[in-house]
Amino acid sequence: MQKVGIIGAGSFGTAVSNLIADNADVLVYSRNEKTIESINKAHFHKEAKLQSNIIATNDIERITKECNLIFPIVPSKNFRSMMRDISPYLRPYHILIHGTKGFSADNQENITANDIYRISQVIEQESSVVRIGCLSGPNISKEILEGQPTATVIASQFREVITEGKKVLKSKRFQVYSSSDIRGAEIAGALKNIIAISSGILSGLKLGHNLWGLLITRGLTEMIHFGKALGSDIKPFLGVAGIGDLVTTASSQNSRNFTVGYHLAKGKSIKEISEIMDEVAEGVHTVLFAKKIADKYGLKVPITRMVYKIVHEDYSLTDALDYLINLDYEHDVDYL
Amino acid sequence: MQKVGIIGAGSFGTAVSNLIADNADVLVYSRNEKTIESINKAHFHKEAKLQSNIIATNDIERITKECNLIFPIVPSKNFRSMMRDISPYLRPYHILIHGTKGFSADNQENITANDIYRISQVIEQESSVVRIGCLSGPNISKEILEGQPTATVIASQFREVITEGKKVLKSKRFQVYSSSDIRGAEIAGALKNIIAISSGILSGLKLGHNLWGLLITRGLTEMIHFGKALGSDIKPFLGVAGIGDLVTTASSQNSRNFTVGYHLAKGKSIKEISEIMDEVAEGVHTVLFAKKIADKYGLKVPITRMVYKIVHEDYSLTDALDYLINLDYEHDVDYL
């Protein structure tokens, strides 16, 4: 039986491991001894029963030796250092399909728009791997681990990346769509977390579904403005990895980014929120990067700018909301 | 002070009356004596306190004499007969902005696609009025009546219709966008109710947010296929009257169409559901019309076809769901 590698045993890495275990053996890399023991002995992790053909290891070289197909799924902040750890063992025959929804920057103090990269660019920069793809879609980990049905998109310029990924992921409860636009899928997947934070804020303030519908519409428009500025087509934003992922993440209390917004609305600071959550919400970093990109290209993205001010400059929620509600948009859809 | 007419004192008619009462006096037409008394004496209707400058009457001629700007907001099934009642009193100087989200057909036994009209077409057919518009957006009545903020779109080919409508509707809690594409706004507003029924079904079956995100994405795609077949641009589907209205209606338990789906999932028949609900859900009629249109143009709209079979042919929910989940879509976004 084929063996597939997963780098990272967070919620989504674990959910993907359990999906792939239907079709192939799985070898998961984790640096956490407790996690490894829990997976290998109890077959239980992230509050879910795991299939017995999922084995965990702390030996990253072993993953590259036993698996040609590897899914790196680690937080964006750690992605580059993880790549530096694994890259001595990677060869051009490896296929990497990542599941990280964020941007990456070198850990500098004063990041500019030019220091910000998509995750697939980091893979290209740090390794000899050519065949790269990404996973993106409405994929709340908790629901996947419960066995609920859904779908994802594998985006890659390489047909064989999509074929190989589909072969191991597809099942009766998990549809796999394909797209050749990895750039758009990565940008949409990262930016939707900003709208998910806003959505949590509306929910925490007990605002209704009408305003939420407006947020989704305007939020999607802002995502597309970013996409166009960064050279992406608008198609990926209108599909499963765009609207699909957006409305799911922005409506689910199981989404970490939604939860951040909810706590913000209840008066907690970002520092307090980071302390109570076990995994950092990607949107907190993403909105910082998005602000830099918006400034560089002069984008009209008022929701993104307000979320930035709320999260990173302690700006008043009610002032932000007042500003956004009374903003006069003459045109409804301005990107086509 | 200007006086604005509203035809119909259902939930949405009442919500619009209360919004307009901020900017103008309101005269509401109803055939129900109890409703008229409740509005005129108690200033209370649809579980909401109404402003005191809202007066109700059962004299439809009076509306046309005292108001140049009239908002007909009655169920699609009654729209044509209402137009036949009012049309002897309408003159070309009247402006009509309707708020009905459905299609209209003459009450025949065997409806074909050629008997189906948009609401603005019915106004054109039945009266001498030229300046016609429609309201469309994320506008759950209950939330508007609670004073929650939101926005709508006024769509019309006539600039003055938009200007006049905006003047009486716009407030700090109600943004008004404009669009010249009334055809698209009407089609999107009608079809989204089919997806809202599906959404209620998923909720009743306790399926998660991942699958819901997929439903919204594929549902929007189907709406756009209909729109293109009926000669509309895709823009209205991607704005406030499209995605905005769709995600709101499909996520709110205060939406009648969502409620129909929810009860279907709990095993109730359409007949039983109609008996417990005080206003008929538009989507039940819309899906019948949509099926005729899909057949005429040979559209690939599997969700719509399944909702039709469930609602009108008593088809098994689990079979429908199995079919849809395992449907192989190669392309994610196929309308651009």
Interface residues (C-beta under 8 A of the other chain):
Chain A: G137 P138 N139 I140 E143 I144 E146 Q148 P149 T150 A151 V153 K172 R173 Q175 Y177 S178 S179 L207 G208 H209 N210 L211 W212 G213 L214 I216 T217 L220 I234 K235 P236 L238 G239 V240 A241 G242 I243 G244 D245 L246 V247 T248 T249 S251 S252 N254 I325 N326 D328 Y329 E330 H331 D332 V333 L336
Chain B: G137 P138 N139 I140 E143 I144 E146 Q148 P149 T150 A151 V153 K172 R173 Q175 Y177 S178 S179 L207 G208 H209 N210 L211 W212 G213 L214 I216 T217 L220 I234 K235 P236 L238 G239 V240 A241 G242 I243 G244 D245 L246 V247 T248 T249 S251 S252 N254 I325 N326 D328 Y329 E330 H331 D332 V333 L336
